[in-house]
Each structure stands twice: as C-alpha cells, then as structure tokens.
C-alpha cells in the first residue's frame, strides 16, 4: 500500500505561527463585561441592549431589554433624545420606585418612535410619555399602577394592542389625529382620552 506524505509549505507554516502568537497574546475572553450597553449584530444590523436604568438614547437605532429593570427615585427610566428609534422591551418590565418619574420619557419634540412589547408599572408619573413625539407608535404594552397616565402619545400616533389598568389619571391619552386600536382600559381614574380628529376602534 502506498503511503501519502503530508507536505506543509513554508507560507502555511508562517501563517500558523502568526495565528498562534496572536491568539496567545489576546488572552481569554472577559466573562464579566462591565455594565452598560451591548451592541448585538444580527441579520438586520446592530441592535443595542439596555442593561440598567437610568438610560438615555441619543442616536437613532434599535434598542432592547435583556431582562426586567428597576428605576431610581427622581429619575426617568429610559429617556429618548433622538428621532427614528425603536425600543423593544422584549417581553420584560420597566419597574418604577417611589419618587420615580416616567418609565419612558421624551422631553423634546421627536418623530418616528416605536415602543413595544412589555410592561411599564409603578412609575411616579407616566408609564410611557411620548406626547412630544409625532408619527409614533405604542404597541403591545401593559401599563399599570403608574402615578399619572399609563400611556401618552403625541399627534398622529398609533396605540395598538395595549392594556392599561389602575393608573392615577388616564389609562391612554392620545393627541390629535391619533388612532387607538384594540386596547383595553380598566380601573384608571379615566379610561381613554383622545384629542381632535382621533379614531378609537
């Protein structure tokens, strides 16, 4: 039987040596990364994980929770200071504490925001306050036990598939030209309040 010899050329040897030296110098991965945001790349680009509160969004993009997060007194939970932002609670909760402000706050005029898929509860003011955001959407949210309103949305917005219970003022407050669709409100001081030209389905 003829034996076959394995021949490794000089350039291949050099590549193997360089790769080994690089891996040895890199060391093991950090198993305890510092708290903060983490960029996660996927099929549709990079999304940013929010790991703790308070957190401020200053750039357009996609953001998501990786677990339930608890706020602090005298602070908003998540503040959005950019246009064209999608915030996915990913099925988790933003939980307020005594003396906290809004769960999600938009302090200045913004446009094209989407906040979806999770719970905002026990915030001292509003659960989600996007009254200054136009052409925005609140989807599949549950707001309960907030001191003032459960959900507030600005002009031309869409609130869909949301449930609001036991909030201190309105469960849902929608500004002019908005649509509130397939939502339920129970045991709030006021149920659903809408401005001029709104549609409630």
Order of alpha helices (4+ residues) and beta strands (2+ residues): alpha-beta-beta-beta-beta-beta-beta-beta-beta-beta-beta-beta-beta-beta-beta-beta-beta-beta-beta-beta-beta-beta-beta
